[in-house]
């Protein structure tokens, strides 16, 4: 996997208190985009929901 350091989502990671969760979400989204599944789908949903509320 290659990371685009200029992408807005990657830039948002810099200094974020939620760095760990955002990094996991980006990785899981990349897996989904390629037709794969996150290692822990329940944790992925929990992270997404936590960001939405």
Secondary structure, DSSP 8 states (H G I E B T S, - for coil): ----TTSHHHHHHTT-TTHHHHHHHHHHHHHHHTT---TTHHHHHHHHHHHH-
